[in-house]
C-alpha cells in the first residue's frame, strides 16, 4: 500500500471512530438524522445531474454540451449511493417516530387525525411498506441512470420525457417518505416539487463547477446560458419555498405550522437566514450581471456557493425534525457529513462511471 493510500485509510478510520464516538455520546437517532441529510444532499447531486441531461435531450442547445460529460459521470453514481442508504433502512425504528410503534396501526394517530383519514396513512407508514418503496425508488433511479448511458436513449427526447415524468413522481414520493415523515403529522402539497427543484439546481451547480475549470475563451455564450439556468432554478426554489411558508403560516393550522415552529424556536433561525442569503440573495445579485455569468471563475464560485447552500438546505430539511439539543447539531452534522464523504469516496472510486454512449444525431446541437 502506498503512503497516500495509508494516509487516506487513516483519515477514514479516524472519521469512522469519530462517528462512533458521536453515536455513543449523542445517540443513534441523531447520527442517523445527520447521515440522512448528507445522503440526501449527495443523492441530489447525482439525480439532479441526470435531470439536466434529460432536459437537454428534450430542448437541445449548446449549453448542454458543456456540462453533459460531467453530468453523466455524476449521474452514474446513483447506484453506489443507493448502497449508502442501508444505514437509514436498518435504523428506521430509531429515526422515524412512526416506525417504533407501527404495530399499533391506526391507533398511532388517535386524537390527532380524523378516523376516516388514518387507514391509508397507517398502511403507508409501516416498516415493510417503507422499505419496499425505498428499494423501488432506488432501483428505478439506478435503471434510469443506466438507460441514460445507452446509445438508444442517451439523446432520445422520448426517453428523456418519460424519465422526467417518472423521476418527478418518484422523487416526490421519496421526499414524503424519507423527509416529510420525520414529522408524520405534517404535510405540504408542494414539498415534492421543492425537493425536485433543489436537486436539479444542485446537479447543475456541481456540473458547472466541473466544466467551468476547463472553459476556454470561446465559451462565454455557453457559460452565460448555464448562468441563466442557475438563475431560473434558484428563483423557482425561492418562489416555492416562500409560497409554502406563506400559505402554511397564514393558515396557522397546528398540523401544518408545526414544521416551521420547531425551526423557529429550536435555534435554527441563523440557518434560515444563511439559506436566504446563500441560496437566493447573493447568487441572484451576481447572476443578474451578464459579465459575471460569462466569467468562468465567477460562475464556478456562484455554483460552489449554491452547493454549500444545498448542504445547508439538507440539514434544514432533516435535522430540526429529529429530536436533539440544537447545539449538538453544529458539530455532529459536519462530522457525519465528513464520514459520509469518506464512505461515498470508497463506494464511488475516483474516475468510476458507467460506460457512456456517444449518441448520434443533432438533438444536442440546435439552439
C-alpha positions in Angstrom: 0.0 0.0 0.0 1.3 3.5 -0.9 1.9 6.2 1.6 -1.1 8.2 0.2 -3.3 5.1 0.5 -2.3 4.6 4.1 -3.0 8.2 4.8 -6.4 8.0 3.3 -7.1 4.9 5.3 -6.0 6.6 8.5 -8.3 9.5 7.8 -11.3 7.3 7.0 -10.6 5.3 10.2 -10.4 8.5 12.3 -13.7 9.7 10.8 -15.4 6.4 11.5 -14.1 6.5 15.0 -15.4 10.0 15.4 -18.8 8.9 14.1 -18.8 6.0 16.6 -18.0 8.3 19.5 -20.6 10.7 18.3 -23.2 7.9 18.2 -22.2 6.8 21.7 -22.4 10.4 23.0 -25.4 11.8 21.3 -27.4 8.7 20.4 -28.2 6.7 17.3 -31.1 8.8 16.3 -29.1 12.0 15.9 -26.3 10.3 13.9 -28.9 8.7 11.6 -30.5 12.1 11.0 -27.2 13.6 10.1 -26.4 10.7 7.8 -29.8 11.0 6.1 -29.2 14.7 5.5 -25.7 14.1 4.0 -27.0 11.2 1.9 -29.9 13.3 0.5 -27.5 16.1 -0.5 -25.2 13.6 -2.3 -28.2 11.9 -4.0 -29.4 15.3 -5.2 -26.1 15.9 -7.0 -26.4 12.7 -8.9 -30.2 12.8 -9.7 -30.1 16.5 -10.4 -27.3 16.0 -12.9 -29.4 13.4 -14.7 -32.4 15.8 -14.7 -30.3 18.4 -16.6 -29.2 15.7 -19.1 -32.8 14.8 -19.7 -33.8 18.4 -20.1 -31.0 18.9 -22.6 -32.1 15.9 -24.6 -35.6 17.5 -24.8 -34.6 21.0 -25.6 -31.1 20.7 -27.3 -28.8 23.7 -27.3 -25.0 24.2 -26.9 -25.4 24.9 -23.2 -25.9 21.2 -22.5 -22.9 20.0 -24.4 -20.7 21.9 -22.0 -21.9 20.0 -18.9 -23.1 16.8 -20.4 -20.0 14.7 -19.8 -19.7 15.8 -16.2 -23.4 15.4 -15.6 -23.4 11.9 -16.9 -20.5 11.0 -14.7 -22.3 12.4 -11.7 -25.5 10.6 -12.7 -23.6 7.3 -12.8 -23.1 7.4 -9.0 -26.8 6.7 -8.3 -26.3 3.0 -7.8 -23.3 3.3 -5.4 -25.1 5.9 -3.4 -28.1 3.6 -3.1 -26.0 1.3 -1.1 -25.2 4.1 1.4 -29.0 4.3 2.2 -28.8 0.9 4.0 -28.0 2.5 7.4 -31.2 4.5 7.2 -33.3 1.5 6.5 -31.5 -0.5 9.2 -32.1 2.2 11.8 -35.5 3.4 10.7 -37.1 2.4 14.1 -34.8 4.8 15.8 -35.1 7.6 13.2 -38.7 7.7 12.3 -41.2 8.2 15.2 -44.0 6.3 13.4 -41.9 3.1 12.9 -41.3 2.1 16.5 -45.0 1.7 17.3 -46.1 0.6 13.8 -47.9 -2.5 15.4 -50.5 -0.1 16.9 -51.8 0.7 13.4 -54.3 3.4 13.2 -54.1 3.9 17.0 -50.9 5.8 16.4 -52.9 8.8 15.2 -55.7 8.6 17.8 -56.7 12.1 18.8 -54.6 13.7 16.1 -56.4 12.8 12.9 -59.9 12.0 11.9 -60.7 8.3 11.9 -61.6 8.2 8.3 -58.2 9.5 7.2 -56.0 7.2 9.3 -56.4 3.9 7.3 -54.2 4.8 4.3 -51.7 6.7 6.4 -51.3 3.7 8.7 -50.7 1.4 5.8 -48.3 3.7 4.0 -46.2 4.3 7.1 -45.5 0.7 8.0 -41.8 -0.6 8.1 -42.2 -3.2 5.4 -44.0 -0.9 3.0 -41.4 1.9 3.7 -38.5 -0.4 2.9 -40.2 -1.8 -0.2 -40.9 1.7 -1.6 -37.3 2.8 -0.8 -35.9 -0.2 -2.7 -38.2 0.5 -5.6 -37.2 4.2 -5.8 -33.5 3.4 -5.7 -33.8 0.6 -8.2 -35.9 2.8 -10.5 -33.4 5.6 -10.4 -30.5 3.3 -11.0 -32.3 1.8 -14.0 -32.9 5.3 -15.4 -29.2 6.2 -14.9 -28.2 3.0 -16.7 -30.6 3.6 -19.6 -29.4 7.2 -20.0 -26.0 5.8 -20.9 -27.3 3.5 -23.7 -26.9 4.6 -27.4 -30.7 4.3 -28.0 -31.6 6.5 -25.0 -28.8 8.9 -24.3 -30.1 11.6 -26.6 -33.6 10.4 -27.1 -36.3 13.1 -26.5 -38.9 10.4 -25.9 -36.9 8.6 -23.3 -36.0 12.0 -21.7 -39.7 12.9 -21.4 -40.6 9.6 -19.8 -37.6 9.8 -17.5 -38.5 13.2 -16.3 -42.1 12.2 -15.6 -41.0 9.0 -13.7 -38.4 11.0 -11.8 -40.9 13.7 -10.9 -43.4 11.3 -9.4 -40.9 9.1 -7.7 -38.8 11.8 -6.1 -41.9 13.5 -4.8 -43.0 10.3 -3.1 -39.4 9.6 -1.8 -39.3 13.1 -0.3 -42.5 12.4 1.5 -41.3 9.1 2.8 -37.8 10.0 3.8 -38.0 13.6 4.8 -41.6 14.6 5.5 -42.4 11.5 7.5 -39.8 12.6 10.1 -42.8 14.6 11.4 -45.6 12.3 10.3 -48.5 14.6 11.1 -47.1 17.4 8.9 -47.8 17.8 5.2 -47.3 20.1 2.3 -48.5 19.6 -1.2 -45.5 21.5 -2.7 -42.8 19.6 -0.8 -42.1 17.1 -3.5 -41.8 19.7 -6.2 -39.5 21.8 -4.0 -37.3 18.7 -3.5 -37.1 18.1 -7.2 -36.2 21.7 -7.9 -33.5 21.7 -5.3 -31.9 18.5 -6.8 -32.0 19.9 -10.3 -30.2 23.1 -9.1 -27.6 21.2 -7.1 -26.9 18.8 -10.0 -26.4 21.7 -12.4 -24.3 23.6 -9.9 -22.0 20.6 -9.5 -21.7 20.2 -13.3 -20.9 23.9 -13.7 -18.1 23.7 -11.1 -16.5 20.9 -13.0 -16.9 22.3 -16.5 -16.0 25.9 -15.7 -12.5 24.8 -14.8 -11.7 23.9 -18.4 -13.8 26.6 -20.1 -11.9 28.5 -22.8 -12.1 32.0 -24.2 -14.9 31.0 -26.7 -17.2 29.5 -24.0 -18.7 32.8 -22.8 -22.1 32.2 -24.5 -22.4 28.7 -23.1 -21.4 29.9 -19.6 -24.0 32.7 -19.9 -26.7 30.2 -20.7 -25.7 28.0 -17.7 -25.8 31.1 -15.5 -29.3 31.8 -16.7 -30.4 28.3 -16.0 -28.9 28.5 -12.5 -30.8 31.8 -12.0 -34.1 30.1 -13.1 -33.6 27.3 -10.6 -32.8 29.5 -7.7 -35.7 31.8 -8.4 -38.1 28.8 -8.7 -36.8 27.4 -5.4 -37.2 30.8 -3.7 -40.8 31.1 -5.1 -41.8 27.6 -4.0 -40.2 28.0 -0.6 -41.8 31.3 0.1 -45.2 30.2 -1.2 -45.1 27.1 1.1 -44.2 29.3 4.1 -46.8 32.0 3.3 -49.7 29.6 2.9 -48.9 27.4 5.9 -48.1 30.3 8.2 -51.1 32.3 7.1 -53.5 29.3 7.6 -52.0 28.7 11.1 -53.2 25.1 11.3 -51.5 23.0 14.0 -50.6 20.1 11.8 -49.1 22.3 9.2 -47.3 25.0 11.2 -45.5 22.6 13.5 -42.8 22.1 10.9 -41.9 25.8 11.0 -42.4 26.2 14.8 -39.6 23.7 15.6 -37.3 25.6 13.1 -38.2 29.0 14.6 -38.0 28.0 18.3 -35.2 25.4 18.1 -32.3 27.7 17.4 -32.4 27.3 13.6 -33.1 30.9 12.6 -29.4 31.5 11.7 -29.5 28.6 9.3 -32.7 30.0 7.7 -31.0 33.4 7.2 -27.9 31.7 5.8 -30.1 29.9 3.3 -31.9 33.1 2.3 -28.5 34.8 1.6 -26.5 31.9 0.1 -29.3 30.2 -1.9 -31.1 33.3 -3.1 -29.9 36.8 -2.4 -26.2 36.5 -3.1 -26.4 34.3 -6.2 -29.3 36.4 -7.5 -27.4 39.6 -7.4 -24.3 38.1 -9.1 -26.3 36.2 -11.8 -28.1 39.3 -12.8 -24.9 40.6 -14.5 -24.0 39.2 -17.9 -20.3 39.7 -17.4 -20.4 37.7 -14.1 -22.2 34.8 -15.7 -19.7 34.6 -18.6 -16.7 34.7 -16.3 -15.6 31.0 -15.6 -14.2 31.7 -12.1 -17.2 33.9 -11.0 -19.8 31.4 -12.3 -17.9 28.5 -10.7 -17.8 30.5 -7.4 -21.6 31.1 -7.6 -22.1 27.4 -8.3 -19.9 26.5 -5.3 -21.9 28.8 -3.0 -25.1 27.1 -4.2 -23.6 23.7 -3.5 -22.8 24.8 0.1 -26.3 26.2 0.4 -27.7 22.8 -0.8 -25.9 21.1 2.0 -27.3 23.6 4.5 -30.7 23.1 2.9 -30.5 19.3 3.5 -29.7 20.0 7.2 -32.6 22.4 7.3 -35.0 19.8 5.9 -33.9 16.9 8.2 -32.1 18.0 11.4 -34.8 20.1 13.1 -37.3 17.3 12.7 -35.0 14.9 14.7 -35.1 15.5 18.5 -31.8 16.7 19.7 -30.2 19.7 21.5 -29.7 22.3 18.8 -26.1 23.0 19.7 -25.2 19.3 19.2 -26.0 19.6 15.5 -23.4 22.3 14.9 -20.6 19.8 15.5 -22.4 16.5 14.8 -23.7 17.3 11.3 -20.3 18.3 9.9 -18.6 15.3 11.4 -21.2 12.9 10.0 -21.0 14.7 6.6 -17.2 14.1 6.6 -17.7 10.4 7.4 -20.3 10.1 4.7 -18.0 11.8 2.2 -15.3 9.2 3.1 -17.8 6.4 2.7 -19.0 7.8 -0.6 -15.4 8.2 -1.8 -15.0 4.5 -1.1 -18.3 3.5 -2.7 -17.6 5.7 -5.8 -13.9 5.4 -6.6 -12.2 8.2 -8.4 -12.9 8.0 -12.1 -15.7 5.4 -11.7 -18.6 5.7 -14.1 -20.9 3.6 -16.2 -19.9 3.3 -19.9 -21.3 6.5 -21.6 -22.5 6.1 -25.1 -21.8 8.7 -27.8 -25.2 9.3 -29.2 -25.6 10.4 -32.8 -27.9 13.0 -34.3 -28.4 16.7 -33.8 -30.5 16.6 -30.8 -28.0 18.4 -28.6 -26.7 20.8 -31.2 -29.5 23.1 -32.1 -30.1 26.4 -30.2 
